[in-house]
Every structure is written in C-alpha cells, then in structure tokens.
Amino acid sequence: MSDEREGFALRETSFDELKGWRDDDPSSLFETMEACCRYIEGTKPYRAGTLGLTAQDLLPLLHAAGEAKMGSAADARSFFETHCRPFRILRAGGDPGFVTAFYEPEIAVSAMRDEEYNYPFYRRPSDLIDLDNTNRPAQLESGYVFGRSRDGVIDAYPDRREIDQGALAGLGLEIAWAKSKVDVFFVHVQGAARLRYRDGSIGRITYAAKAGHPFSAIGKLLIERGEIDRSVISMQSIRAWLADHPDEVDEVLWHNRSYIFFREAETGLDDGPIAAAKVPLIAGRSLAVDRLIHTFGFPFFIRSKELRHLDGGKPFERLMLALDTGSAIVGPARGDIFTGSGELAGERAGTVRHDADFTILIPNAAAARFR
C-alpha cells in the first residue's frame, strides 16, 4: 500500500468544534441514505476499507434515517449529533487534506461512426477480469485490480495508447462516438457523462471498469514540463493547452495509461448519475473517496477555508456522503466533490484544488472502537 495510505489517525472531536457545522443544512442527504440502505440490504453490502468500518456499522444510521422526520436544517443536524460521533482525520506530519471536484459532462455523440464522430466510448470487454491476491500474476503490481485473460493466461490489459491505436477495434464494444478524443479523455476522468445524440435524444453512461493501469495526471506532466504554471493548473487550462498543441495531444493523453470502460445507465435525468455506490449522486453533497481506506455511505464533514466559489464566496463547509471513488483519489483525507451535470458544473469543478479538513461521522456503536 502506498505511502499516501499510511500514517494517519482518527481523533474524536465534538460537533461544537466543527467550524461551519451550525450553518450547514444536511437534510438533502436522507433520501440518498435510504437508497444506500436498500442497496446494502437488497443487493450486497459495500466493501469495507482498511479503516475497518463496515456496511453493518453503517446500517443502524441508515435505518434511523429512514424513520426520521426532518422539518428543518436544525432537525437534520440534530439527527447526526444524536446518532454519530465526529472523528477528525489526521495525516502523518500534520499535512491538511485535499479536495478536487468532478462533474457529469454532456457530450455530443453519434450512434454510428463517420468522419465527424470518430472517437468511441467502449463497453467493458469480455476478456477483462477482476484481479485480487488470489489470481493476480506476479509481474503485476498489487494496484492492478483488472487484467486480461486469454487462453488461461492472465496478463496486463492494453493501455490507453494501445486501445487508441485499435486494440479493441472490430469487437462491437462501442456505445457511441464523439467528435473529440480530448472530450472522451475527460469523460474518462469524470467517470460518467450525458450523451446528446444527433436526433436530440439523451442517454447516459457511467463507469463499468478500467483497464487496470495506474492513473497518471496529465496536469502534473504539463507542470513538470513547464507548459502550465502550477498556480493556474485546472481542467480549463489543460484543455486550452491541448487545443493549442494538437500535434502533442496523443503524447500527453497517452501519459495516462489508465483507460475507462462504461455501461449505459437508465437513471432518470432529474437524478444525478449513478456511480460506484450504485445510488444517484447529489450535486454538492457527494464525495469520491479512497475506497481502499473508506467505505461507501459514510458521512464526512468537509471544511475548506479557501474553497469559496462553490458557496457564493463563503468557505466550503458541508456534510457529504462517500458515494464514489477514483484512480486519482488516494489517501485518507483526499476527496473529490461532485458539482453536478453540464457545462456550468464543469466550470465550477475544474478549478477546485484546495486544502481541506476531513471529519468522518461514525455511528455511535462503531465509534467505541476508535476511541
């Protein structure tokens, strides 16, 4: 396990010590908590992270949420104060946590390939298999959770360069075709998208699996190469650089060997996209976390003093639910905030790169194990 996942501690605190708690309104979380409960009990429990919290630890809180009557923001806060204990996540060395943001893009696509629409979104291939410690070959590092199985032999799956160069051509895996490989790349980064077809209909895709290779941020590459200053790095500045350097697009995108496969989603467009926790995301209230450490469904209070453009100039101080994950989300106090769907949500998400305090709310019975 990488250094980012080592050397942290939980320190019990109080709700009175959580700056911004008294001004927050977490009442919008209850419907999603009920959805998490239905998934855990009706489909399967969420996998526990190394922190040691389980779906069974979470269920008493979710059951109580289903029975609660919320009349105000104060009622919602009182619910969590009654049923949970807050624990601040402290990283080794005293470094703060860090948040970025993600959104659901809307992309123009075609159901058929032509000269204008030439870049596919792929479904999961049949020879892509899940890996764990029982079947992962010795030549693949422990971070590989997917691989390829051919004729009884398991090895690494083709990476972004190989797939872009045709490794999956002719297999009938295409869901739809986009105009721009840069657009496709950024949908891979976000993990979901709305697809606007040429006839005006709208579909939806969401994460199904990945090729298994490590995620490598192209923003970091461009900073290291001196192409973009660290102080202005954002999705917008990266897109602008790629637009200005078309001959270098492949080289830069292929630096990130990770490749994402999708499935068509049936959730209504009035709801958020369904991500890793298998429930709709809530704009501004859903958090992607490191699932090797944390367990989906748990509440986190996130405070970022310098992150102000998401709350009209005020510090970001909100209770959120851990409902998603991502290759770049590594560490106990690392999160990705879901800002919503469409272009405006993308503008809001693209400039979030801020230090933040992370406090996890642990249901009372489980909290005793961490004192």
C-alpha positions as CSV (number, residue, x, y, z in Angstrom):
1,M,0.0,0.0,0.0
2,S,1.4,3.4,-1.0
3,D,2.7,6.0,1.5
4,E,-0.4,8.1,0.9
5,R,-2.4,5.4,2.6
6,E,-0.2,5.0,5.6
7,G,0.4,7.0,8.7
8,F,-2.9,8.6,9.7
9,A,-5.0,8.7,12.8
10,L,-8.5,9.5,14.0
11,R,-9.1,12.0,16.8
12,E,-12.5,12.2,18.3
13,T,-13.9,15.7,18.4
14,S,-17.3,17.3,19.0
15,F,-19.8,18.9,16.8
16,D,-19.3,22.2,18.6
17,E,-15.7,22.1,17.4
18,L,-16.6,21.7,13.8
19,K,-16.4,25.1,12.2
20,G,-19.3,25.7,10.0
21,W,-21.4,22.8,11.3
22,R,-24.1,25.1,12.8
23,D,-24.6,26.8,9.4
24,D,-25.0,23.6,7.3
25,D,-28.2,22.0,6.1
26,P,-27.6,18.3,5.6
27,S,-31.4,17.5,5.1
28,S,-30.9,16.6,1.4
29,L,-28.8,13.5,2.4
30,F,-31.6,11.5,3.9
31,E,-33.2,10.2,0.6
32,T,-29.8,9.0,-0.6
33,M,-29.1,7.3,2.8
34,E,-32.3,5.4,2.3
35,A,-31.2,4.4,-1.2
36,C,-27.8,3.2,0.2
37,C,-29.8,1.1,2.8
38,R,-31.9,-0.5,0.0
39,Y,-28.7,-1.3,-1.9
40,I,-26.9,-2.8,1.0
41,E,-29.8,-5.0,2.1
42,G,-31.3,-5.8,-1.3
43,T,-28.1,-6.3,-3.4
44,K,-24.9,-6.5,-1.5
45,P,-23.0,-4.7,1.3
46,Y,-20.4,-2.2,0.4
47,R,-16.8,-3.5,0.6
48,A,-15.1,-2.4,3.8
49,G,-12.0,-0.3,3.6
50,T,-8.9,-0.7,5.7
51,L,-10.1,1.8,8.3
52,G,-12.3,-1.1,9.5
53,L,-15.8,0.4,9.1
54,T,-18.3,-1.9,7.5
55,A,-21.8,-1.7,6.0
56,Q,-23.1,-3.4,9.2
57,D,-21.6,-0.5,11.2
58,L,-23.5,1.9,8.9
59,L,-26.9,0.2,8.8
60,P,-28.2,1.5,12.2
61,L,-27.6,5.1,11.0
62,L,-29.3,4.3,7.6
63,H,-32.3,2.6,9.3
64,A,-32.7,5.6,11.6
65,A,-32.5,8.0,8.7
66,G,-35.4,6.1,7.0
67,E,-37.6,6.7,10.1
68,A,-36.6,10.3,10.8
69,K,-38.9,13.2,10.3
70,M,-37.0,16.3,9.0
71,G,-38.6,19.6,9.4
72,S,-35.6,21.9,9.3
73,A,-31.9,22.1,8.9
74,A,-31.6,22.1,12.7
75,D,-33.5,18.8,12.8
76,A,-31.1,17.3,10.3
77,R,-28.1,18.4,12.2
78,S,-29.6,17.1,15.5
79,F,-30.2,13.7,13.8
80,F,-26.4,13.3,13.1
81,E,-25.5,14.7,16.5
82,T,-27.7,12.0,18.1
83,H,-26.6,9.1,16.1
84,C,-22.9,9.7,15.3
85,R,-19.6,10.8,16.8
86,P,-17.2,13.0,14.7
87,F,-13.6,12.0,14.2
88,R,-11.1,14.3,12.6
89,I,-8.8,12.5,10.1
90,L,-5.2,13.5,10.9
91,R,-2.5,12.8,8.3
92,A,1.1,12.0,9.3
93,G,3.2,15.1,9.6
94,G,0.2,17.3,10.1
95,D,-0.5,18.0,6.4
96,P,-4.0,19.0,5.6
97,G,-6.4,17.0,3.4
98,F,-7.1,18.0,-0.2
99,V,-10.1,18.2,-2.4
100,T,-10.7,18.4,-6.1
101,A,-14.1,18.2,-7.9
102,F,-15.8,16.3,-10.7
103,Y,-18.9,16.6,-12.7
104,E,-21.1,14.9,-15.3
105,P,-20.2,16.3,-18.8
106,E,-22.7,16.5,-21.6
107,I,-21.2,15.3,-24.9
108,A,-22.5,15.4,-28.5
109,V,-22.3,11.9,-29.9
110,S,-23.5,9.7,-32.8
111,A,-24.7,6.2,-32.6
112,M,-22.7,5.5,-35.8
113,R,-19.2,6.3,-36.7
114,D,-18.5,8.7,-39.5
115,E,-15.8,11.3,-40.5
116,E,-17.1,13.8,-37.8
117,Y,-17.8,11.3,-35.0
118,N,-14.7,9.1,-34.8
119,Y,-13.8,8.5,-31.1
120,P,-15.6,5.7,-29.2
121,F,-16.9,5.2,-25.7
122,Y,-16.4,1.4,-25.1
123,R,-18.3,-1.1,-23.0
124,R,-16.4,-3.5,-20.8
125,P,-14.6,-6.2,-22.9
126,S,-15.4,-9.8,-22.2
127,D,-11.7,-10.7,-21.6
128,L,-11.3,-8.1,-18.9
129,I,-11.3,-9.8,-15.5
130,D,-11.2,-8.6,-11.9
131,L,-7.9,-9.3,-10.1
132,D,-7.2,-9.9,-6.4
133,N,-4.4,-11.5,-4.4
134,T,-5.6,-15.0,-5.5
135,N,-5.3,-14.6,-9.3
136,R,-3.0,-11.6,-9.8
137,P,0.2,-12.7,-11.7
138,A,3.5,-11.9,-10.0
139,Q,4.5,-9.5,-12.8
140,L,1.6,-7.1,-12.0
141,E,1.8,-4.8,-9.0
142,S,-0.8,-5.0,-6.3
143,G,-2.5,-1.9,-7.6
144,Y,-3.7,-3.7,-10.6
145,V,-7.3,-4.8,-9.9
146,F,-8.1,-5.6,-13.6
147,G,-6.3,-7.7,-16.1
148,R,-6.8,-9.7,-19.3
149,S,-7.5,-13.4,-19.5
150,R,-6.6,-15.2,-22.8
151,D,-6.4,-18.9,-23.2
152,G,-6.0,-19.4,-19.4
153,V,-3.2,-16.8,-19.2
154,I,-3.7,-13.6,-17.2
155,D,-1.6,-10.5,-18.0
156,A,-2.0,-6.7,-18.2
157,Y,-4.7,-5.3,-20.4
158,P,-3.9,-3.0,-23.3
159,D,-3.3,0.6,-22.1
160,R,-4.6,3.9,-23.5
161,R,-2.1,4.1,-26.3
162,E,-2.8,0.5,-27.5
163,I,-6.6,1.0,-27.3
164,D,-6.5,4.3,-29.1
165,Q,-4.4,2.6,-31.8
166,G,-7.0,-0.1,-32.4
167,A,-6.6,-2.9,-29.8
168,L,-10.4,-3.2,-29.4
169,A,-11.5,-2.3,-32.9
170,G,-14.0,-4.7,-34.5
171,L,-15.2,-6.2,-31.2
172,G,-18.6,-4.3,-31.3
173,L,-18.0,-2.6,-27.9
174,E,-18.8,0.9,-29.0
175,I,-21.6,2.6,-27.1
176,A,-21.4,5.9,-29.1
177,W,-18.9,8.0,-31.0
178,A,-17.7,11.5,-30.0
179,K,-16.1,14.2,-32.1
180,S,-13.0,14.8,-29.9
181,K,-10.6,12.4,-28.3
182,V,-10.0,15.1,-25.7
183,D,-13.7,15.1,-24.8
184,V,-13.5,11.3,-24.5
185,F,-10.4,11.6,-22.3
186,F,-12.1,14.0,-19.9
187,V,-15.2,11.8,-19.7
188,H,-12.8,9.0,-18.6
189,V,-11.5,11.3,-15.9
190,Q,-15.0,12.2,-14.7
191,G,-16.3,8.6,-14.9
192,A,-19.8,9.4,-16.3
193,A,-21.5,11.5,-19.0
194,R,-24.7,12.5,-20.6
195,L,-24.7,11.7,-24.3
196,R,-26.7,14.0,-26.6
197,Y,-27.4,12.2,-29.8
198,R,-27.9,13.9,-33.2
199,D,-31.6,13.2,-33.1
200,G,-31.9,15.2,-29.8
201,S,-32.3,12.2,-27.5
202,I,-30.1,12.0,-24.4
203,G,-28.5,8.9,-23.0
204,R,-26.2,8.3,-20.0
205,I,-23.1,6.3,-19.5
206,T,-21.3,5.6,-16.2
207,Y,-18.2,3.8,-15.1
208,A,-18.2,0.0,-15.6
209,A,-14.5,-1.0,-15.2
210,K,-11.0,0.1,-16.2
211,A,-8.0,-1.4,-18.0
212,G,-6.2,-1.6,-14.7
213,H,-3.1,0.6,-15.3
214,P,-2.2,3.3,-12.8
215,F,-3.7,6.8,-13.2
216,S,-1.2,9.4,-14.1
217,A,-2.4,13.1,-14.1
218,I,-1.6,14.9,-17.3
219,G,-1.8,18.2,-15.4
220,K,1.1,17.1,-13.3
221,L,3.0,16.2,-16.5
222,L,2.4,19.6,-18.0
223,I,3.5,21.4,-14.8
224,E,6.7,19.3,-14.7
225,R,7.4,20.1,-18.4
226,G,7.0,23.8,-17.7
227,E,4.0,24.1,-20.0
228,I,1.5,25.3,-17.4
229,D,2.3,27.1,-14.1
230,R,1.2,25.2,-11.1
231,S,-0.7,28.2,-9.8
232,V,-3.1,28.2,-12.7
233,I,-3.5,24.4,-13.4
234,S,-7.1,23.4,-13.9
235,M,-9.2,21.4,-16.3
236,Q,-9.8,24.6,-18.3
237,S,-6.1,25.5,-18.6
238,I,-5.3,21.9,-19.6
239,R,-8.0,21.9,-22.3
240,A,-6.7,25.2,-23.6
241,W,-3.1,23.9,-23.8
242,L,-4.3,20.8,-25.7
243,A,-6.3,22.9,-28.1
244,D,-3.2,25.0,-28.8
245,H,-0.9,22.0,-29.3
246,P,-2.8,19.5,-31.5
247,D,0.3,17.7,-32.6
248,E,1.1,16.8,-28.9
249,V,-2.3,15.6,-27.8
250,D,-1.6,11.9,-28.3
251,E,1.7,12.0,-26.4
252,V,0.2,13.9,-23.5
253,L,-3.0,11.8,-23.2
254,W,-1.1,8.5,-23.5
255,H,1.0,9.5,-20.5
256,N,-2.1,8.5,-18.5
257,R,-2.2,4.7,-19.3
258,S,-5.4,4.2,-17.4
259,Y,-8.5,3.6,-19.6
260,I,-12.1,3.5,-18.6
261,F,-15.0,1.4,-19.8
262,F,-18.6,2.3,-19.5
263,R,-22.1,1.0,-19.2
264,E,-25.4,2.6,-20.3
265,A,-27.3,3.9,-17.3
266,E,-31.0,4.0,-17.0
267,T,-31.4,6.5,-14.2
268,G,-33.7,9.5,-14.9
269,L,-32.1,12.7,-16.0
270,D,-33.6,14.5,-13.0
271,D,-31.4,12.4,-10.8
272,G,-27.6,12.6,-10.5
273,P,-25.5,9.9,-12.2
274,I,-25.1,6.5,-10.5
275,A,-21.5,5.9,-9.6
276,A,-19.6,3.4,-7.5
277,A,-22.0,3.2,-4.6
278,K,-24.8,2.4,-7.0
279,V,-27.1,5.3,-5.9
280,P,-27.6,8.6,-7.6
281,L,-25.1,11.3,-6.7
282,I,-26.2,14.6,-5.1
283,A,-24.7,17.7,-6.5
284,G,-22.6,19.4,-3.8
285,R,-23.2,16.6,-1.3
286,S,-21.5,13.6,-2.8
287,L,-17.8,12.8,-2.2
288,A,-15.5,10.4,-4.0
289,V,-13.0,8.8,-1.5
290,D,-10.2,6.2,-1.5
291,R,-12.3,3.0,-1.3
292,L,-9.2,1.0,-0.1
293,I,-9.5,3.0,3.1
294,H,-13.1,4.2,3.4
295,T,-16.4,2.5,3.0
296,F,-19.2,3.9,0.9
297,G,-22.2,5.5,2.5
298,F,-20.4,7.1,5.5
299,P,-20.9,10.8,6.1
300,F,-17.9,13.2,6.0
301,F,-17.9,16.9,7.1
302,I,-15.6,18.7,4.7
303,R,-14.3,22.2,5.5
304,S,-12.1,24.1,3.1
305,K,-11.5,27.7,4.2
306,E,-10.1,28.8,0.8
307,L,-12.6,27.0,-1.4
308,R,-15.2,29.7,-1.8
309,H,-16.6,29.7,-5.4
310,L,-18.9,26.8,-4.7
311,D,-20.7,28.6,-1.9
312,G,-21.1,32.2,-3.1
313,G,-17.8,33.4,-1.6
314,K,-18.2,31.6,1.7
315,P,-15.8,28.8,2.9
316,F,-16.9,25.3,1.8
317,E,-18.4,23.7,4.9
318,R,-20.7,20.7,4.2
319,L,-21.7,17.3,5.4
320,M,-21.3,14.9,2.4
321,L,-21.8,11.2,1.7
322,A,-19.0,9.0,0.4
323,L,-20.6,7.6,-2.8
324,D,-17.8,7.3,-5.4
325,T,-14.1,6.7,-5.9
326,G,-11.5,7.3,-8.5
327,S,-8.0,6.3,-9.5
328,A,-6.6,9.7,-8.5
329,I,-8.3,9.7,-5.1
330,V,-5.6,8.3,-2.9
331,G,-5.2,8.8,0.8
332,P,-7.3,9.0,4.0
333,A,-8.1,12.8,3.7
334,R,-8.4,13.1,-0.1
335,G,-11.8,13.7,-1.7
336,D,-13.5,14.6,-5.0
337,I,-16.6,16.8,-4.7
338,F,-19.4,16.2,-7.2
339,T,-20.6,19.6,-8.6
340,G,-23.5,18.4,-10.8
341,S,-24.1,18.0,-14.5
342,G,-23.5,20.1,-17.6
343,E,-21.2,23.0,-18.6
344,L,-21.7,25.2,-15.5
345,A,-20.9,22.3,-13.2
346,G,-17.8,21.7,-15.2
347,E,-16.7,25.3,-14.8
348,R,-17.2,25.0,-11.1
349,A,-15.4,21.7,-10.8
350,G,-12.4,22.5,-13.0
351,T,-10.8,25.0,-10.5
352,V,-11.2,23.1,-7.3
353,R,-7.8,22.2,-5.9
354,H,-7.9,23.1,-2.2
355,D,-6.6,22.1,1.2
356,A,-9.4,20.8,3.4
357,D,-10.2,19.3,6.8
358,F,-11.8,15.9,6.8
359,T,-14.1,14.7,9.7
360,I,-15.8,11.3,9.4
361,L,-19.0,10.7,11.3
362,I,-19.1,7.2,12.8
363,P,-22.3,5.7,14.1
364,N,-22.3,5.5,17.9
365,A,-21.9,1.8,18.3
366,A,-19.0,1.6,16.0
367,A,-17.4,4.8,17.4
368,A,-16.4,3.0,20.6
369,R,-13.8,1.0,18.6
370,F,-12.0,4.2,17.6
371,R,-11.8,5.9,21.0
